[in-house]
């Protein structure tokens, strides 16, 4: 059974850091490109970063570039998102996802950036 489980969210002050994890089961994370999306209250879900399947090359939207780093641990079957210099506008529910036979989504993890 394909499953994605995000963790690592929480409350952090502006300028702080969090590391999100996406634990996969039912497939291996190097088979597919894995992406991180986020959805802020009242806004549409937006893609922020992706890691390619074979090469592991990372891609970032402008909002994440220079502050976020996506990585993959094949041994743990996990994709992580290291987020540094967090800003209040990063507050959102963060999801990992991939396109297999359909779009698969995790349940999300809440990130709140506030002083």
Secondary structure per residue as TSV (DSSP state, phi and psi in degrees):
chain	resnum	aa	ss	phi	psi
A	1	X	-	360.0	128.3
A	2	X	-	-76.3	131.0
A	3	X	E	-149.2	142.5
A	4	X	E	-124.3	131.8
A	5	X	E	-130.5	114.6
A	6	X	E	-89.2	150.7
A	7	X	E	-154.4	169.0
A	8	X	-	103.9	-4.1
A	9	X	-	-71.5	174.3
A	10	X	E	163.9	-168.3
A	11	X	E	-99.5	129.0
A	12	X	E	-141.5	149.8
A	13	X	-	-78.0	155.0
A	14	X	T	-53.4	137.2
A	15	X	T	90.6	-10.3
A	16	X	-	-81.8	-176.0
A	17	X	-	-132.1	152.7
A	18	X	E	-143.0	153.3
A	19	X	E	-122.6	114.3
A	20	X	E	-92.6	144.6
A	21	X	E	-123.1	146.1
A	22	X	E	-126.3	104.7
A	23	X	E	-91.1	126.0
A	24	X	E	-106.2	147.9
A	25	X	E	-143.4	152.6
A	26	X	S	88.6	-5.9
A	27	X	S	-163.1	170.4
A	28	X	-	-106.9	142.5
A	29	X	T	-68.9	-13.6
A	30	X	T	-92.3	3.5
A	31	X	S	-81.0	-27.8
A	32	X	S	-134.7	156.2
A	33	X	-	-70.1	132.6
A	34	X	E	-112.8	135.5
A	35	X	E	-124.0	154.3
A	36	X	E	-109.3	131.1
A	37	X	E	-119.0	165.6
A	38	X	E	-145.1	155.4
A	39	X	E	-137.5	115.1
A	40	X	-	-87.7	157.5
A	41	X	T	-55.8	129.2
A	42	X	T	76.7	5.3
A	43	X	S	-121.6	163.3
A	44	X	-	-76.5	156.0
A	45	X	-	-68.6	135.3
A	46	X	E	-128.9	142.4
A	47	X	E	-79.6	139.7
A	48	X	E	-123.4	-27.0
A	49	X	E	-160.9	154.4
A	50	X	E	-149.1	148.6
A	51	X	E	-124.9	128.8
A	52	X	-	-68.3	157.4
A	53	X	S	-72.8	-60.7
A	54	X	S	-77.5	-50.5
A	55	X	S	-80.5	-24.3
A	56	X	-	73.7	14.3
A	57	X	-	-67.7	136.7
A	58	X	E	-93.9	151.7
A	59	X	E	-134.2	146.5
A	60	X	E	-136.8	142.1
A	61	X	-	-75.4	162.9
A	62	X	T	-56.9	-34.9
A	63	X	T	-66.5	-22.0
A	64	X	T	-106.2	-22.5
A	65	X	T	-59.7	133.5
A	66	X	T	87.1	-15.4
A	67	X	T	-119.7	-31.4
A	68	X	E	-108.3	148.0
A	69	X	E	-133.6	124.8
A	70	X	E	-97.6	141.7
A	71	X	E	-147.9	166.6
A	72	X	E	-134.2	136.6
A	73	X	E	-118.1	99.6
A	74	X	T	-65.3	-34.2
A	75	X	T	-64.7	-36.0
A	76	X	T	-94.7	-3.8
A	77	X	T	54.0	49.3
A	78	X	E	-135.7	144.6
A	79	X	E	-116.9	133.1
A	80	X	E	-117.1	156.1
A	81	X	E	-130.9	107.2
A	82	X	E	-85.6	123.0
A	83	X	E	-118.3	118.5
A	84	X	-	-115.8	162.4
A	85	X	S	50.3	50.9
A	86	X	-	-67.4	146.2
A	87	X	-	-121.7	158.5
A	88	X	G	-55.5	-32.2
A	89	X	G	-73.0	-6.1
A	90	X	G	-82.6	-6.7
A	91	X	-	-60.4	123.0
A	92	X	E	-178.1	169.9
A	93	X	E	-90.2	129.1
A	94	X	E	-105.2	133.4
A	95	X	E	-125.4	145.3
A	96	X	E	-105.0	154.3
A	97	X	E	-158.0	157.4
A	98	X	E	-152.1	159.9
A	99	X	E	-103.0	106.3
A	100	X	S	-106.9	-121.7
A	101	X	S	-67.9	-21.7
A	102	X	S	-152.3	177.1
A	103	X	E	-77.2	126.1
A	104	X	E	-107.4	136.5
A	105	X	E	-128.2	147.3
A	106	X	-	-82.8	-175.9
A	107	X	-	-84.0	-13.6
A	108	X	-	92.6	156.5
A	109	X	E	-135.9	133.9
A	110	X	E	-81.4	130.3
A	111	X	E	-117.9	123.8
A	112	X	E	-124.1	123.1
A	113	X	E	-112.2	110.7
A	114	X	-	-158.7	147.4
A	115	X	-	-92.7	360.0
